[in-house]
Amino acid sequence: MTLRKGEKAPEVSLKDQNGQLRTSNQLKGKPYVLFFYPKDDTPGCTIEVCEFRDSYDSFKKLGIEVLGVSGDNQASHLSFSNKYKLPYSILCDEGNKLREAFG
């Protein structure tokens, strides 16, 4: 099922690359960007996450949190995040349940 405009977003409750649980409740009332990408350290995905990295200061100035989401595990995310010096969290959606919930 695809999420439609005006529908409530699915609940987020996933660990990030550092093992910290990130939830919708922590973000409640705050604007945030949740972006999905297929796989760590692949050419297209690397471009995408680095574009968010390069624009991160602009998002922060507007008070917007950025969160990446991929089906890779915590170790993969940690390595990827460190390699490209990502200033935001990458959530571990192993099994892609959150991705599917967003359609």
One Martini backbone bead per residue (centre of mass of N, CA, C, O) as a GRO file, in nm:
protein
  103
    1MET     BB    1   0.098   0.035   0.021
    2THR     BB    2   0.041   0.375  -0.037
    3LEU     BB    3   0.113   0.675   0.065
    4ARG     BB    4  -0.095   0.947   0.119
    5LYS     BB    5  -0.200   1.244   0.114
    6GLY     BB    6  -0.279   1.306   0.464
    7GLU     BB    7  -0.159   1.069   0.583
    8LYS     BB    8  -0.042   0.889   0.827
    9ALA     BB    9   0.245   0.807   0.936
   10PRO     BB   10   0.435   0.573   1.015
   11GLU     BB   11   0.590   0.423   1.256
   12VAL     BB   12   0.897   0.481   1.425
   13SER     BB   13   1.131   0.191   1.517
   14LEU     BB   14   1.475   0.231   1.508
   15LYS     BB   15   1.796   0.166   1.464
   16ASP     BB   16   2.101   0.293   1.440
   17GLN     BB   17   2.444   0.296   1.375
   18ASN     BB   18   2.470   0.322   1.717
   19GLY     BB   19   2.207   0.171   1.858
   20GLN     BB   20   1.987   0.386   1.853
   21LEU     BB   21   1.673   0.458   1.929
   22ARG     BB   22   1.429   0.557   1.685
   23THR     BB   23   1.136   0.766   1.711
   24SER     BB   24   0.846   0.930   1.664
   25ASN     BB   25   0.825   1.053   1.950
   26GLN     BB   26   1.098   1.216   1.927
   27LEU     BB   27   0.964   1.385   1.664
   28LYS     BB   28   0.735   1.517   1.779
   29GLY     BB   29   0.664   1.833   1.630
   30LYS     BB   30   0.888   1.779   1.416
   31PRO     BB   31   1.065   1.826   1.150
   32TYR     BB   32   1.120   1.572   0.885
   33VAL     BB   33   1.346   1.362   0.702
   34LEU     BB   34   1.263   1.063   0.521
   35PHE     BB   35   1.495   0.850   0.365
   36PHE     BB   36   1.533   0.617   0.099
   37TYR     BB   37   1.762   0.338   0.047
   38PRO     BB   38   1.890   0.036  -0.061
   39LYS     BB   39   2.233   0.070  -0.038
   40ASP     BB   40   2.528   0.059   0.082
   41ASP     BB   41   2.792   0.166  -0.116
   42THR     BB   42   2.652   0.270  -0.369
   43PRO     BB   43   2.648   0.490  -0.611
   44GLY     BB   44   2.358   0.617  -0.586
   45CYS     BB   45   2.340   0.618  -0.272
   46THR     BB   46   2.587   0.792  -0.218
   47ILE     BB   47   2.486   1.042  -0.355
   48GLU     BB   48   2.234   1.082  -0.182
   49VAL     BB   49   2.365   1.097   0.106
   50CYS     BB   50   2.563   1.333   0.025
   51GLU     BB   51   2.347   1.544  -0.038
   52PHE     BB   52   2.242   1.553   0.250
   53ARG     BB   53   2.507   1.628   0.379
   54ASP     BB   54   2.555   1.898   0.209
   55SER     BB   55   2.250   2.006   0.325
   56TYR     BB   56   2.229   1.992   0.638
   57ASP     BB   57   2.256   2.288   0.738
   58SER     BB   58   1.989   2.381   0.610
   59PHE     BB   59   1.805   2.201   0.774
   60LYS     BB   60   1.895   2.292   1.061
   61LYS     BB   61   1.816   2.595   1.029
   62LEU     BB   62   1.502   2.484   1.001
   63GLY     BB   63   1.466   2.232   1.208
   64ILE     BB   64   1.556   1.972   1.042
   65GLU     BB   65   1.547   1.638   1.036
   66VAL     BB   66   1.766   1.368   0.935
   67LEU     BB   67   1.675   1.040   0.782
   68GLY     BB   68   1.796   0.738   0.705
   69VAL     BB   69   1.695   0.439   0.504
   70SER     BB   70   1.787   0.090   0.541
   71GLY     BB   71   1.839  -0.271   0.517
   72ASP     BB   72   2.083  -0.252   0.661
   73ASN     BB   73   2.304  -0.291   0.900
   74GLN     BB   74   2.478  -0.150   1.153
   75ALA     BB   75   2.768  -0.201   1.049
   76SER     BB   76   2.724  -0.084   0.768
   77HIS     BB   77   2.628   0.198   0.856
   78LEU     BB   78   2.878   0.279   1.019
   79SER     BB   79   3.082   0.263   0.790
   80PHE     BB   80   2.936   0.453   0.593
   81SER     BB   81   2.917   0.700   0.779
   82ASN     BB   82   3.224   0.730   0.828
   83LYS     BB   83   3.327   0.746   0.535
   84TYR     BB   84   3.110   1.011   0.473
   85LYS     BB   85   3.042   1.193   0.713
   86LEU     BB   86   2.763   1.159   0.855
   87PRO     BB   87   2.536   1.382   1.048
   88TYR     BB   88   2.326   1.150   1.039
   89SER     BB   89   2.093   0.915   1.065
   90ILE     BB   90   2.079   0.555   1.020
   91LEU     BB   91   1.837   0.325   0.958
   92CYS     BB   92   1.748  -0.011   1.049
   93ASP     BB   93   1.557  -0.200   0.791
   94GLU     BB   94   1.532  -0.493   0.846
   95GLY     BB   95   1.302  -0.621   0.605
   96ASN     BB   96   1.151  -0.350   0.511
   97LYS     BB   97   0.896  -0.247   0.682
   98LEU     BB   98   0.896   0.060   0.654
   99ARG     BB   99   0.902   0.079   0.352
  100GLU     BB  100   0.633  -0.072   0.313
  101ALA     BB  101   0.457   0.125   0.485
  102PHE     BB  102   0.520   0.363   0.266
  103GLY     BB  103   0.541   0.222  -0.034
   0.00000   0.00000   0.00000
